[in-house]
C-alpha cells in the first residue's frame, strides 16, 4: 500500500507535530504499508527555507515533499493562487509517487484532494473532517460572500459526496453527516488523538517547573496552551483568567504557552492586572507536558458557535492526558458533555453572568478530590486514544 498523506499545515506547525506525526507513525508501523509521501503546505519563512524532515521516530518508509506558497501581501489572492497551483503540483507528485490513495488531514486538505481527484480519479480519504467553512464564518474570520468561504463550502460538499471515507473528530458530526445522507459505512469517528504516555503527569517535572517559575508548592496554577482570537476567545479569555485569579485569590498563578507575539499577550495580561501572577512563553511541543504537570487545571477558551459541536480540540485531549480538569464553554465538540458527565472539568457560558463563578466553584471542589489526576487521565485513554485512529484505518482504508 502506497499512501500520499496531505497536510494543510506546515512541517513546523504545532498541529503537525501533535496530530499528523502520530498518525504517520501508526501507518508506518503497518506491515501492509510500503511507502508514505508526506506533503505539507509551507507559508511565510518556511516557504523559502530548507526543511529537514524529522518526525521523531525512525521513518524509512516516509518521504517528504512540501508545497511552498508564494509570498503575497494579499491573503485572499495568495490562497486563490494556492488552490490553482497546488493541485497541479500534487498531480505531478501522484504521477511520480504512484500512491494507491490520498489521505488528507482536515477539510482544507480534503479540498485539495478533491481537486486532484477531478484530474486523476485517485481515491481519497479525509481525516479530521470538520465543517471548516462554517467554523471560519461563525468565528467572524470569513464573511458569507468571501470567495474562500464559498469555495471551501462547495469543496466540503463534494468531499461528503465523493470521499472514499470520512473521519470526523466528533460523534456529533458523524450523526450530522449521516442525517445529510452520507452512508454510515463511509464514516468513522476519530477524535484528535493524544499520546497519553507522553503527556502523563510527572511529579518531578511539576516540582522542577514550579521551582523555575518561582511558584510555591501550594499555588493554584491554571494553564492555557494555544492562540488567542479567530476561533478562540481573545479579550474574553483574559477576563476568564482574571475571574479565576479573583476566585482562587493570592495563591493563583497562570501559565500561558502561545505562538502569539509575547509582548501583545503581556499587554493583555497587564490590562486585567495579571502581570505579576502569570508566566508567558512560546514552548516547543515536547516541552508542553512538563508545564502541564506543573498546573492544577486548564483553560480551553474556545468561542461557542453552532458548528463548534463538530470539533475536537487537541489541547483538551492533552490536558486530560496530564490529568487536568478543564474550564471550557458549552458546545465544544463532544468534550463539553464529557467534561460534565465524567468529571473532566467545568463548563461556563459567558452569555450567563452567573455561569463562570459557578463553574469555578465546581472546579475548586474537583481540585480537592483525592486521585483526581488519575481519574481525569482515564478520559484521555477512553476518548482520545490513538487506538481509535488505528481502528478507523482498519475499517475504512482498502485492504492490501
C-alpha positions as CSV (number, residue, x, y, z in Angstrom):
1,X,0.0,0.0,0.0
2,X,1.3,3.4,-1.0
3,X,-0.2,6.4,0.7
4,X,0.1,10.1,-0.2
5,X,-0.6,11.9,3.1
6,X,-1.6,15.5,2.6
7,X,-1.5,18.0,5.5
8,X,-2.8,21.6,5.2
9,X,-0.3,22.7,7.9
10,X,3.4,23.3,7.7
11,X,6.1,21.0,8.8
12,X,6.9,23.1,11.9
13,X,3.2,23.8,12.8
14,X,2.3,22.5,16.3
15,X,-0.7,20.7,14.8
16,X,1.6,18.8,12.5
17,X,3.7,17.7,15.5
18,X,0.7,16.9,17.7
19,X,-1.7,15.4,15.2
20,X,0.0,14.4,11.9
21,X,3.2,12.7,13.1
22,X,1.4,10.3,15.5
23,X,-0.9,9.1,12.6
24,X,2.1,8.8,10.3
25,X,3.7,6.6,12.9
26,X,0.6,4.4,13.1
27,X,0.6,4.0,9.3
28,X,4.4,3.4,9.1
29,X,4.1,0.5,11.6
30,X,1.6,-1.3,9.4
31,X,3.3,-4.2,7.5
32,X,1.0,-3.7,4.5
33,X,2.2,-0.1,4.0
34,X,5.0,0.0,1.5
35,X,5.6,3.8,1.4
36,X,4.2,7.1,2.5
37,X,4.7,10.5,0.9
38,X,4.0,13.4,3.3
39,X,3.0,16.7,1.7
40,X,2.7,19.9,3.8
41,X,1.8,23.4,2.9
42,X,4.5,25.9,3.8
43,X,3.9,29.6,4.2
44,X,5.9,32.6,5.5
45,X,9.6,32.0,6.2
46,X,9.3,28.2,5.9
47,X,8.1,28.5,2.3
48,X,11.6,29.6,1.4
49,X,13.7,27.6,3.9
50,X,15.4,24.2,3.9
51,X,13.0,21.8,5.8
52,X,14.8,18.7,7.1
53,X,12.2,16.1,7.9
54,X,12.3,14.6,11.4
55,X,9.0,13.2,12.7
56,X,10.6,12.0,16.0
57,X,10.7,8.3,15.1
58,X,12.6,6.2,12.5
59,X,10.7,6.6,9.3
60,X,12.5,4.9,6.4
61,X,9.1,4.4,4.5
62,X,8.3,8.1,4.6
63,X,9.4,10.7,2.0
64,X,8.7,14.4,2.4
65,X,7.8,16.9,-0.4
66,X,6.4,20.3,0.7
67,X,4.2,22.6,-1.3
68,X,5.6,26.1,-1.0
69,X,3.2,29.1,-1.0
70,X,4.4,32.1,-2.9
71,X,4.8,35.3,-0.8
72,X,2.0,37.8,-1.3
73,X,0.7,40.8,0.6
74,X,-2.9,39.9,-0.2
75,X,-4.0,36.9,1.8
76,X,-7.1,36.3,-0.4
77,X,-5.1,36.3,-3.7
78,X,-2.4,34.2,-2.0
79,X,-5.0,31.5,-1.1
80,X,-6.6,31.6,-4.5
81,X,-3.3,31.2,-6.2
82,X,-2.5,28.2,-3.9
83,X,-5.7,26.4,-4.9
84,X,-5.0,26.9,-8.6
85,X,-1.3,25.9,-8.4
86,X,-1.1,23.3,-5.7
87,X,-3.5,20.7,-7.3
88,X,-1.2,20.7,-10.4
89,X,1.8,20.1,-8.1
90,X,0.1,17.3,-6.3
91,X,-0.9,15.7,-9.6
92,X,2.7,15.8,-10.5
93,X,3.6,14.0,-7.3
94,X,0.9,11.5,-7.8
95,X,2.4,10.6,-11.2
96,X,5.9,10.3,-9.6
97,X,5.0,8.5,-6.4
98,X,2.1,6.3,-7.7
99,X,0.0,6.2,-4.5
100,X,-3.0,3.9,-4.1
101,X,-4.9,6.8,-2.5
102,X,-4.6,10.2,-0.8
103,X,-5.2,10.6,2.9
104,X,-5.9,14.2,3.6
105,X,-5.7,15.7,7.1
106,X,-8.5,18.3,7.6
107,X,-11.2,19.6,5.2
108,X,-8.9,22.2,3.5
109,X,-6.5,19.4,2.7
110,X,-9.5,17.4,1.6
111,X,-10.4,20.2,-0.8
112,X,-7.0,19.8,-2.5
113,X,-7.5,16.0,-2.5
114,X,-10.9,16.5,-4.3
115,X,-9.3,18.8,-6.9
116,X,-6.7,16.2,-7.5
117,X,-9.4,13.5,-7.8
118,X,-11.0,15.6,-10.5
119,X,-7.9,15.3,-12.6
120,X,-6.8,11.7,-11.7
121,X,-9.8,9.9,-10.1
122,X,-7.4,8.8,-7.4
123,X,-9.4,7.7,-4.3
124,X,-9.2,10.0,-1.3
125,X,-10.0,9.8,2.4
126,X,-10.3,12.8,4.8
127,X,-9.5,12.5,8.4
128,X,-10.1,15.3,11.0
129,X,-13.0,16.2,8.7
130,X,-14.9,19.2,10.1
131,X,-17.1,21.9,8.7
132,X,-14.2,24.3,8.3
133,X,-16.0,26.9,6.1
134,X,-18.7,27.3,8.8
135,X,-16.0,27.5,11.5
136,X,-14.4,30.4,9.8
137,X,-17.8,32.1,9.1
138,X,-19.1,31.7,12.6
139,X,-15.8,32.9,14.1
140,X,-16.0,36.1,12.0
141,X,-12.8,35.3,10.1
142,X,-14.6,34.9,6.8
143,X,-17.7,36.7,5.5
144,X,-20.6,34.9,3.8
145,X,-19.7,36.2,0.4
146,X,-15.9,35.7,0.9
147,X,-14.7,33.6,-2.0
148,X,-12.7,31.4,0.5
149,X,-16.0,30.6,2.3
150,X,-17.9,29.9,-0.9
151,X,-15.2,27.7,-2.4
152,X,-14.5,25.8,0.8
153,X,-18.1,25.1,1.5
154,X,-18.6,23.8,-2.0
155,X,-15.5,21.6,-1.7
156,X,-16.7,20.2,1.6
157,X,-20.0,19.2,-0.1
158,X,-18.0,17.4,-2.8
159,X,-15.9,15.6,-0.1
160,X,-19.1,14.3,1.5
161,X,-20.2,13.0,-1.8
162,X,-17.0,11.6,-3.2
163,X,-14.5,10.7,-0.5
164,X,-14.0,7.0,-0.1
165,X,-14.1,7.6,3.7
166,X,-14.5,10.4,6.2
167,X,-13.2,10.5,9.7
168,X,-14.9,13.3,11.6
169,X,-13.5,14.3,15.0
170,X,-16.8,14.2,17.0
171,X,-19.7,11.8,17.3
172,X,-21.9,14.9,17.0
173,X,-20.6,15.4,13.4
174,X,-20.8,11.7,12.5
175,X,-24.5,11.8,13.3
176,X,-24.9,15.0,11.4
177,X,-23.2,13.6,8.3
178,X,-25.5,10.5,8.4
179,X,-28.5,12.8,8.6
180,X,-27.2,14.6,5.5
181,X,-27.1,11.3,3.6
182,X,-23.5,10.2,3.9
183,X,-23.5,6.4,4.2
184,X,-22.6,5.3,7.8
185,X,-20.2,2.7,6.4
186,X,-18.0,5.5,5.0
187,X,-17.7,7.3,8.3
188,X,-15.6,6.6,11.4
189,X,-15.2,9.0,14.3
190,X,-11.6,9.7,15.2
191,X,-11.2,12.5,17.9
192,X,-7.9,14.3,17.8
193,X,-5.7,11.7,19.4
194,X,-3.0,12.2,22.0
195,X,-0.1,10.2,23.3
196,X,-1.3,9.6,26.8
197,X,2.0,8.3,27.9
198,X,4.0,11.3,26.6
199,X,1.6,13.7,28.4
200,X,1.2,11.7,31.6
201,X,1.6,13.6,34.9
202,X,5.2,13.8,36.1
203,X,5.7,14.8,39.8
204,X,9.4,15.6,39.2
205,X,8.6,17.9,36.3
206,X,5.9,19.6,38.4
207,X,8.4,20.4,41.2
208,X,11.1,21.5,38.7
209,X,8.9,23.8,36.7
210,X,7.3,25.4,39.7
211,X,10.7,26.0,41.2
212,X,12.0,27.5,38.0
213,X,8.9,29.8,37.7
214,X,9.0,30.8,41.4
215,X,5.6,29.2,42.0
216,X,5.0,28.0,45.6
217,X,4.1,24.3,46.1
218,X,0.7,25.3,47.3
219,X,0.0,27.7,44.4
220,X,-3.2,27.0,42.4
221,X,-1.9,27.0,38.8
222,X,-4.1,27.3,35.7
223,X,-2.6,26.8,32.3
224,X,-3.6,27.9,28.7
225,X,-2.0,26.4,25.6
226,X,-2.7,28.0,22.2
227,X,-3.6,31.1,20.3
228,X,-5.9,34.0,21.0
229,X,-8.5,35.2,18.5
230,X,-10.1,33.6,15.4
231,X,-12.0,30.6,16.8
232,X,-10.7,31.3,20.3
233,X,-11.7,33.9,22.8
234,X,-9.3,36.9,22.9
235,X,-10.0,39.7,25.4
236,X,-12.7,37.4,26.8
237,X,-10.1,34.8,27.6
238,X,-8.2,37.3,29.7
239,X,-11.4,38.2,31.6
240,X,-11.8,34.5,32.3
241,X,-8.2,34.3,33.6
242,X,-9.0,37.4,35.8
243,X,-12.1,35.7,37.2
244,X,-10.0,32.6,38.1
245,X,-7.5,34.8,39.9
246,X,-10.3,36.5,41.8
247,X,-11.8,33.2,42.8
248,X,-8.6,31.5,44.0
249,X,-7.0,34.6,45.4
250,X,-3.3,35.3,46.0
251,X,-2.4,31.7,45.5
252,X,-3.4,31.8,41.9
253,X,-0.8,31.6,39.2
254,X,-1.2,31.4,35.4
255,X,0.9,29.7,32.7
256,X,0.3,30.7,29.0
257,X,2.1,28.8,26.2
258,X,1.3,30.5,23.0
259,X,2.7,31.1,19.5
260,X,1.2,34.6,19.6
261,X,3.6,37.6,19.9
262,X,4.5,37.7,23.6
263,X,4.5,41.5,24.1
264,X,0.9,41.6,22.9
265,X,-0.1,38.9,25.4
266,X,1.8,40.7,28.2
267,X,-0.2,43.9,27.4
268,X,-3.5,42.0,27.6
269,X,-2.4,40.5,31.0
270,X,-1.5,43.9,32.2
271,X,-4.9,45.2,31.2
272,X,-6.5,42.8,33.6
273,X,-3.9,43.2,36.3
274,X,-2.3,39.7,36.0
275,X,1.3,40.6,35.1
276,X,2.8,39.6,38.4
277,X,0.9,36.3,38.6
278,X,1.5,35.0,35.0
279,X,4.3,33.4,33.1
280,X,4.1,33.6,29.2
281,X,6.3,31.8,26.7
282,X,6.4,30.0,23.4
283,X,7.2,26.4,24.1
284,X,8.1,23.5,21.8
285,X,5.5,20.7,21.8
286,X,8.0,18.4,23.6
287,X,8.1,20.9,26.5
288,X,4.3,21.2,26.9
289,X,3.9,18.0,29.1
290,X,6.2,19.4,31.8
291,X,4.3,22.7,32.0
292,X,1.0,20.7,32.2
293,X,2.4,18.7,35.1
294,X,3.1,22.0,36.9
295,X,-0.5,23.1,36.6
296,X,-3.7,22.1,38.5
297,X,-6.3,22.8,35.9
298,X,-6.5,24.1,32.3
299,X,-8.4,26.7,30.3
300,X,-9.9,25.9,26.8
301,X,-11.4,29.3,25.8
302,X,-12.9,28.3,22.5
303,X,-15.7,30.5,21.1
304,X,-19.1,28.9,21.2
305,X,-20.7,28.6,17.8
306,X,-23.2,26.1,16.3
307,X,-20.6,24.2,14.3
308,X,-18.2,24.0,17.3
309,X,-20.3,21.0,18.3
310,X,-18.4,19.2,15.5
311,X,-14.8,20.0,16.6
312,X,-12.2,18.2,18.7
313,X,-9.6,20.4,20.3
314,X,-6.2,18.6,20.6
315,X,-5.4,20.8,23.7
316,X,-8.3,19.3,25.6
317,X,-7.0,15.8,25.0
318,X,-3.6,16.8,26.1
319,X,-4.9,18.5,29.2
320,X,-6.8,15.3,30.1
321,X,-3.8,13.1,29.5
322,X,-2.0,15.1,32.1
323,X,-4.9,14.7,34.5
324,X,-6.0,18.3,34.3
325,X,-9.7,19.2,34.7
326,X,-10.7,21.8,32.0
327,X,-12.6,25.0,32.3
328,X,-14.4,25.3,28.9
329,X,-17.5,26.8,27.2
330,X,-20.6,24.7,26.3
331,X,-20.9,23.0,22.9
332,X,-17.2,22.2,22.3
333,X,-17.4,19.0,20.3
334,X,-18.2,16.0,22.4
335,X,-15.9,17.4,25.1
336,X,-18.2,19.8,27.0
337,X,-20.7,17.0,27.6
338,X,-17.9,14.5,28.6
339,X,-16.4,17.1,31.0
340,X,-19.8,17.5,32.7
341,X,-20.9,13.8,32.7
342,X,-17.5,12.3,33.6
343,X,-16.0,14.9,35.9
344,X,-13.5,16.1,33.3
345,X,-13.9,19.8,34.1
346,X,-16.5,22.6,34.4
347,X,-18.5,24.3,31.7
348,X,-19.1,28.1,31.7
349,X,-21.2,30.3,29.5
350,X,-20.2,33.9,29.2
351,X,-23.7,34.8,28.0
352,X,-24.9,33.9,31.5
353,X,-23.1,36.1,34.1
354,X,-23.5,33.7,37.0
355,X,-22.2,30.8,35.0
356,X,-18.4,31.4,35.3
357,X,-18.4,31.9,39.2
358,X,-20.5,28.7,39.5
359,X,-18.1,26.7,37.2
360,X,-15.1,28.0,39.2
361,X,-16.8,26.7,42.4
362,X,-17.3,23.3,40.8
363,X,-13.7,23.3,39.6
364,X,-12.4,24.1,43.1
365,X,-14.4,21.2,44.5
366,X,-12.8,18.9,41.9
367,X,-9.3,20.0,42.9
368,X,-10.0,18.9,46.5
369,X,-10.8,15.3,45.4
370,X,-8.1,12.7,46.1
371,X,-6.9,10.9,43.0
372,X,-8.3,13.5,40.6
373,X,-5.4,13.4,38.1
374,X,-5.5,9.7,37.7
375,X,-9.3,9.9,37.3
376,X,-9.1,12.6,34.6
377,X,-6.3,10.9,32.7
378,X,-8.7,8.0,32.1
379,X,-10.8,10.3,30.0
380,X,-7.8,10.7,27.6
381,X,-7.4,6.9,27.4
382,X,-11.2,6.4,26.8
383,X,-11.9,9.2,24.4
384,X,-8.5,10.3,22.8
385,X,-6.5,7.1,22.3
386,X,-4.6,6.5,19.1
387,X,-6.3,3.2,19.0
388,X,-9.4,4.9,17.6
389,X,-7.4,6.1,14.6
390,X,-6.0,2.6,14.2
391,X,-9.5,1.1,14.2
392,X,-10.7,3.7,11.7
393,X,-7.8,2.9,9.3
394,X,-8.5,-0.8,9.6
395,X,-12.2,-0.2,8.9
396,X,-12.0,2.4,6.1
397,X,-8.7,2.0,4.2
398,X,-8.5,-0.5,1.5
399,X,-7.1,-3.9,2.3
400,X,-3.7,-4.6,0.7
